[in-house]
Every structure is written in structure tokens, then in C-alpha cells.
């Protein structure tokens, strides 16, 4: 594995130890295992995206409801 690949893994959020493990698997010829580890990392990142999306959805709901209440209050005046 090249230094560039190590940097890419770390840029993708991979810990140094996990990147080193993937590097070891690659150099040991265990490419399928290295790919599996990279796919696990990808799944972890996707889950983080989903968690962030749920948080955004909650905030959007609160914003919409607050705006509705604000508009309702101003119309009643």
C-alpha cells in the first residue's frame, strides 16, 4: 500500500491503526480482507450520514412548527 493510500484512508476517517491493519492485509496478500475492512469503514460512514440526517429532520420539524406558530400568532393580532 502506498503512502497515498494511507493518507486517503485517514482522510476518509480511518484511524491510523485501522489504516495500518488494512495496509498489513494488503501487503500480506489478503486483498479480500482488506477490501472487507474498507467496506466496513464505508458502512460506518454511511451510518454517520444517516444519523446526521435524522438530526436535521428533527431540527427541520421544529423549525417548521415554530414558523407555523409564529405566523398563526401574527395573523391573530
Beta strands, then each sheet from edge to edge (+ up, - down):
end
